[in-house]
């Protein structure tokens, strides 16, 4: 079977003064922080859903400077920063704030391998928060806004032989403007955390043919045993060849002119599920006159997310036409050393593996979007993902015990347009990942506006997933579910007979584990206890209450939360991931009972 994480040609450049880099600050860190090598930072291929064999990793030490907004490119720099860790993080080696009155400048050089001389060169950024302007050899190559999605520029016309200069300028207002920001605030406390500014995912170069495959979009249909694949290219004067493989065995092939979708038959399809996360490999080629111009490797899965009324009249979530109770933790995706960025790929997958170990079948990715590899790990391990839109903008009154009868927030035209742009980009970015089962446009009224319209647009744009229009309040009769929040215990205080009723947040059982806290005397949880036995007993008490409520109407639940985060100490694990707070065997047993309750 072809490895999804095929070892690619990743040319790491050498940097002077590597020994000067060290994590900044004295806060707690994960064990993976010690494994960060500034000459080989996050070396894994960053886009496994569409993979080529050649690339060049630009992670490592760059020059940085923080300057007042509007100033020209600095001629001197403040020091070195370890990319791709945000400037506020410990692993950046800087740990400084930027703020909305300043801009963050990056500078480095790179050399394009001579064997790429007949290729176009694409410069990729995994994510930069929030507005990025990019120059190569003092030629501006592009600008991007949005802190959570990948973007790229064709930099070929700006390149010179030998050493090339790369400059990036970033501005981010965090919570002083309308842009999506999730839990980032300028004054962190409680459930809100440290700002993240600048590059926070891998930066890399990729050589492509003059005409190349730009994007792929795969959509399974398990009811008729077909897979539809749309391939975007820069040409119409060629054709596309797609092969679906089970390991090394070809299952199906199809050809079509560039620009035409392909439908492939998948006989006796193996279905993806948390119990059996089977993935098919994809090989995709762009061909002209029998000659392959470009080719990429990918993967897909045959699976289906729907709802259906059961024999008792309750609208249940379904996976592959079977009722499933989806149960998992609220996953913030924060790290004490890297903030938004996991120190290593081993760290990135760790929380997902522990979620499986704990007996869950789902993760709610809370007001954050992860690097592509995180979703591939979920695909491979078998975890359903509820994907939140990172929150931002002004909010209406929050009404969470009844259907919304207030006045919705009105965003400025600029703010509304930006929300729609970034939400579409997130859906486009994540469309191909089989694990994504639910889109969540709004959480607890944060930046919520035009709820019915946004929910309808989301469902029409991607009918293959379920839509949870408003998690935790300001409910409307739209989308596929109504999502209650209740702390600390589960409570079914509102029921929707036409849609699935889910418990999008509950729990928050806190315990301050000495030696593993972000800061002293500012720790917060919904309820607090003093030992593993106490928090385990409380967790099981709530889980038993939840089991009873499943038969009364709940079709999914989300427990708060995977780890402690900064001053919030209600995690299943400490923030540094060094302590599992509960009896793992006991919670796995009750969690599996809950996940299997509708079978």
N, C-alpha and C positions, 0 to 999 in steps of 0.2 A: 504493500500500500504506500502510495506516495506521501511523504510526510508533508503536513500542512505547514510546518515550520522548517521547510527545506533550508539547509544552510546556504545563505546567499553570499555573494561576493561583496563584502562590506569593508571598504577601504577606510580605516581609521587614520586620521592625520595625527602627527605628533605635535605636541605643544611644549613650549618652554616652561620652566618653573613649575612643573606638575607638583612637586613636593610642597609648594606653598598652599595648595588647596586643602581645606579641612572643613568639616561641618561647622557651621556657626552656632553660637549660643550654647546653653547648658541644659536645655529641656530634655525630657525623656526621648528616646529613640528606639526604633525597632532593631532587631538583630541584623536585618538586611542592610542597615546603614553602614555597617562595617565592611560590607561586600562591594560597596560602590567604588568603582575604579575610574578615576577621571579620564583615563586614556581609553576606556572601553565602556561607556555609559549606555545602558539599555541597548545592547547590540543586536537584539532580536529583530527580525523583519517586521516592520510596523504595520503592514496592511495585508494580513493573511487571506482576506476575502478576495483579493485580486493581486496575485503575486507574479512578479518577474524574477529572473535569476540574477540580475545585476543591479546593484545599488551602492550608494556611498553614504555612510552615516556621518552626519555633521554634528552629532552630540559631542560634548566635551567642554573644555575651557574656552570661553570667548571673553573679549573685553566688554566692559559695561560702563555706562555713565548715567547718572540721574541729573537732569537739567530742567530748568523752568520751561513750561510749554511755550512753543513758538521759537525757541532758539535754534540756530543752525546746527548741523552735525558737529559734535565736539571734536576738537583736535587732540585733546588729551582725555584719558579715561580714569575712572575712579578705582579700577582694579579688574579682577577676573571673576567671572560668574560661571558656574557649572550648569550648562544647558543639558537637559530641558527642565531644570528645577526653577520654580518661580522665585523671584528675587526676595520675597518675604520668607522663604523657607530656609531651614537650617542647611539642607543639602546643596543649596545654591552656593554656599560659602559666603553669602552676603548678609542675608536676613535684615534687609532694610525696607522701610515703607516708601512708596512712591507718591501716592495721592493724586488727586485730579488736577493739581496746579503744576505738576511736573510730567515729564516724559522719560521713558526708559529707553536708552540707546544700547544696541548691541553691535559689535564689530568683530569680524574674523576674516581670515583668508582661506581659500581652498584651491585645489588643483584638480582639474578634470582629467581622468586617465586618458592617455593618448589613444587607446583602442576605442574610445567613444567618439572619435573625431567625425564620423559620418552620421551621428545620431543627434536628435533633439535632446536637450537636457532640461528636465523638469526639476524645479526646486519645490519640495513638499514641506509643509508644516502640519504636524498632527493637530495642534491647537495653540492659539495665542490669545490671551485675554487682555484687551478687548479689540482695540483698533490697531492694526499693524500696517506700516508702510515699509516697503522693501526696495533696496537699491543693490545692484550688482555693478561694480566698477563705476560708481557714481551715476548710473543710469537707473531711473526708477522703473521697476519691473511690475509693480502692482500694489494694491491696497486691499485689505480684507477687514471686515467688521464681524464680530461674533466670537465668543470665547470658547466654543465647545465643538467646533467641527473642523475637519481638515480642509486645507486649500493648497493650491499649487500655482506656479507660474512657469511659463516657457521662457527660460532665461537665455536661450541659445544666442539671440542677436547681441546680447550684452557681454558675452564671454570673450576673453582674450587668451592667447597661449600662455602657459605657465600659471603664475599666481593670480587669483581673482579675489577681489575685495567684496565682502558681503556686509551690508549694513541693514539693521532692522530698527525701526522706531515704534514704540508702543505707548499708547495712552489708554488709561482705564480709570473711570470715576468710581468704580465699585458701587456703592449704594447712593451716590449723589446724582444719578441720572436714571434713565428708563431701561437700560439694557439688562438682559437676563444675567443674573449673578448668583442665584441659588442662596447658599448660607453665608456668603461673604458680606461682611460689613466693616466699616472703618473703625467702629468701636466694639470689638467682639465681647460678648457675654452671653450666658445662658445657652440657648440653642443656635446661636449665630457665632461665626468663626472668623479667623484671620483673612484679610484680603489676599487674593492671588493675582499677580500682575505679570504679564509678559508670556514668554514661551514656556509652556508646561507639558508639551509632548514632543516626540522625536522630530528633528529636522533632518531631511535627507535629500540626496540627489538621485535621479533615476534617468538612465538613457532609454529613449524610445525611438522607434522608426519615424521617418518623416510623416508617415500616416500610421496612426496607432489606435488601439482600443482605449477609449476614454473611460467607459463605465460599463458595468453589467448589472442586470436586474433579473433575478430569478424568482418565479412565483409558482409554488407547487399547487396541485389540485389532486388530493388523494381520492376524491370520489370518482373521478374518471381516469385516474392513474396517469396523469400527464404533468410535465414541467414546462412552463413557458419561460424562455430566456430572451431578454431584450439586450442587445449589445449596441452601445453608442460608439461611433467611430468618427474620424475626420474625413471619411471618404464614402462615396456611394459606388465607386468604380471598382468594386471587389465583392467578395462574398465572405460569409461567416460560417465556420464549421464548429459545432459544439459536440463534445462527447461527454456522456455521463458514465462514471465508473464506480463499481463496487470493488474497492481495493484496486487491483490492476486489471480487473475484468470489465470490459466495455459492456454497458447495459443498454445504451441507446446512443444514436448519433443523428444529427440533422444538419442541413445546410440551407442557407438563405442569403439573398443579396443583402449587402450592408444596408441597415435601416429597417429591415423587416424582422419581426419577432419570429422566433423558432418555437415550435411545440414538439416536445419529445415524449414518447411513450415510455413509461416506467412500469413494466409488467411486474406483478407481485411485489409492489413497492414495500421496502422496509421502512416502517414509520419511526419518526423521531419522538422520543418521550423522555422524561426524567429517569425512568427505569431502563430505557434502552436508547441512548442518544446517538442513533446511527446517522452518519453523514456520508453522502455521496460526494466523490470528487468530480470536479468539472475541468475539462481542458477546452480552451476556447482559442481559436485561431482566426486571424484575418488573412485572407488568401486572394491573390490575383494571378490569373493565368497559371494556376497550379503551384505557385510559389508562396510560401508563408511569409507574410510581411511583418506580422506581429503575433504574439501568443501570450496568454496568461493562464495561470492555474487558479482554481477557486474550489469552493465546495458548496453544497446545499443540503437540504433535508426535506423529506416529505412529511408534512404535518399540517394541522388545521386547527385554528382557534375559533370557537363559536360559542353561542349560548343556546339552551333549549329547556323548555319546561319539563320537569320530571313528573312522575305519577302522582305526586302530592300537590302539583300546581306551582312548585317553586322553580323559578328560572335559574338554572345552574350553568356555571362555566363548563365548557367542554373542550377537551383536547382529543383530536382524531375521532370525533363523534361519540366520545365517552365522557360521562360526568367525571369531573376531577375537582377536588377541593384544593385550591392553590393556597399554600401556606409558606411564608418565609419572612425574613427579617427586613426591616428598613435599613438600607445600606447607604451610608452617606459618602463613602469612598474617600475619606480624609486620612492623612498620615501625619504623625507628629514631626517627622523629619522632612518629608517632601510635600506636605500640605495636599495639593490636588494630585501629586505625582508619586506613585509607588516607587520605592528605592530601586527595586529590581523586578524582573518578570516573575521570579519566584514569589516575591511579596505580592505582586498583583493577583496571582492565582490563589494565594493562600486563603484569603477570606472566602472565596467561592468554594474551595475544598472543605473548609470548616463548616460552611453552610450545609453542604451535603452530609458531612459527618454528623451534624446536629439533627439530621433527619428531615430537613426542609426540602421542598421541591420548587421553590420560587424565591426571587429577590425583587424587592422594590428598590430601584435605583433612584435615590431621592434627590431631586432638584440639582442633579449633576449628570454629565455625560462622560463616559469613560473612553480611554484609548481603544482602538479597534481590537487589540489583542485580548482585552478583558471580555468582550462579547464572544470572541472565538473560544476562550476558555469555558464560558458558559455553554456554548454550543457543544463542546466536546464532553463536558462533565454532565450535562443534562440538567440545566437550571432554567426555568421559565423566568423571564425578566419583564417586570412592569417598568416602563421607562417614563420618568417625569420630564417635563419641560422645566429647565431651570427658571426660577421665578425672578421677577423684576417689575419695576413700574409701580404706579400708585394702585391702591387697593380700595374696594368698596367695604361697607360694613360686613362683618362676618356673622352669618346666621347658620348655626350648625345643628339645631334641634328640630328644624322644620324646613319645608321647601322655602326657597328664597322669595321674600316678598318686599325686598328693599329696592334701592336704586343702584344699578350697576355702575361701576367706575367708567369714566369716559377718558380714554387716552388721547393724547395729541395725535394728529395724523402721522407724525414722524415716529412716535413711540409704537403705535399700532402697526405701522408698516414694518418696523424692525422686528417686532414679535413674530409677525407672519413669516418674514424672511428667515429668521433663525429657526423657527419651528419646522418649516419646510426643509431647511438644510439638515436638521437633525434627523428627520424621517428619511430623507434621501440617503444620508450617511449610513443609517442603521437598517435599511430596508432588507438587505440580503441576509441578515443574521437570523437563523431559525429560532433562537431563544426568545426574541422579542415577541411577547404575546399581547401586551396591553400598552396603549399610549395614554399618558396622563397629562393633559394640557395645563391644568391648574391645580394648585395645592392650597387648601385653607384660605381661599380668597386672595392669596398673594398675587397682586397684579391681574386679578381676574376681570375679564371684560368680554362682552359679546359671546357669552358661554355657549348658547345654542348654535350660533353661527360657526364658532371655532370647532365645536364638537362635530357638527355636520361636515364641515370641510375636511377634518381629519379622517372621518370615516369614509368619505368619498375618495379622498386621495389615497388611502390605503385600506381597502375593504377586507384585506386578509388578516387584520388584527382587530381586537376589541378596543373600545374607547371608554375610558373612565374620565368623564368630562370635568369633574370637580371633586378632588379627593378631600374629604373632611369638612364640607360645608357649602353653603350657597348653591343648593341643589336645584336642578331643573329637570324636567322630564325629557331628557335627551341622552344620547349615548347608549352604552350597553349595560351600565351599572350605576347604582347609587352607593357611595362610599362614605361610611361613618367613621369618625374618630372618637375614641373614648379612653381616657386615662384614669386610673391605671388598669382597671379590670375591663374585660369585654362586656359590651352592653348593646342590645338590639333595641334601640329607641325609635327607629324609623324603618319602615319596610315598604318596598316598592314591588308590587305584584306583577308589573310589566317588564321589569328588568332584574338583573341579578343584584342582590343586596350583599355588600362586602364590608368588612371591617378593615379599613385602610391603615389604621394605626391604633395600637393599644400597648399596654405594658409599661415600659420605661422603668423597670425595677433597678434601682441604683445601689451601688456599693463602692465606697472609696477604698481602693486597694493601695495601701501605703507603699511608696516607692515606685508607683506606676501611674502617677497623676501629672497632669499638664501643669497645674499651678496650685499652690496651697490656698485653702480658705475661700476658694471661689467655685466650689463644686456643686453641681445641681442635678437632681433627678426627681421624677414624679413622686416616687416613694424611695426610702433609703433603708438599707439593712446593713448588718455588720459581719456577715460571714457567708461562705459559699452555701452552707446548709440552709441558711435563712432565705437567700435569694432563689435557690433551687425549689424550696417548698412553696414560695410565693408564685414562682413561674408555673409550677404544676397545678396549683390551685386555680390560676387563671386559665390554664390550658383545659382543665376539666370543665370549667364554666363555658369555654368556647365550644367544646365538644357538644354540650347540651344545646347550644344556640345554633349549631349547624342544622339540626333537624327542625329548628323553628324558623330558619330562613337564611342564615349566612352561607355564602358560597365561596368565600375566600377570606383570608386574614393576614395581617402584617404585624409582626411583633417589633417593637422599638427597643433595641436596635442591635446591629452587628457588633460594633465596638463603641467604647467611650470615644468622645470627640472633644478635645480641648476641655472646657469646664463641664461638659455634659458626661456624667458618669453612670449612664444606664445601659451600658453595652453588655453583650454576652461575653465579650473579651475586653481587656484593658486596651487603652489607646495604642500602647506599644506592642500589642498582640502577644505579650509574654505570659499572660495569665488568662485562662478560661475560667470565668467566674462561677459557673454552675457545674453540677455533676453531669458530665457529658452523656453518660450512659442513660441516666434517668430522663433527661430532656429529649434525647434521641428516641427513646421508646414512646413517650407521649406524643412527640411530633409526628412520628410515623403513623401512629393511630389516627391522628387528625388528618394527615394527608391521604390515608386509605379509607376514610370514613364513608365515602360515597361509592366505593367499589362493591 
